[in-house]
């Protein structure tokens, strides 16, 4: 028995732009971490910057998931059981 693959592409351009901004911010923060390591900055400063990167990435991921979930819930053609299983797997990957 073949199972169809559940996929979703976020349609909300406003949310997509917000996610993109967060990811780009995280990218810049990661570049700062590299520079700090090269400059021999303190561990505390570097870890603080790395925590900021992690928070930005996690916030972007959760925003993407919640926005996608909203779209999937409002889509009458969505297989809700498959969507639920897929979203649970994604949420657990971030835990």
Secondary structure, DSSP 4 states (H G I P E B T S, - for coil): ---PPP------HHHHHHHHHHHHHHHHHHHHHHHHHHHT--HHHHHHHHHHHHHHHHHHHHHHHHHHHHHHHH-TTS-HHHHHHHHHHHHHHH-
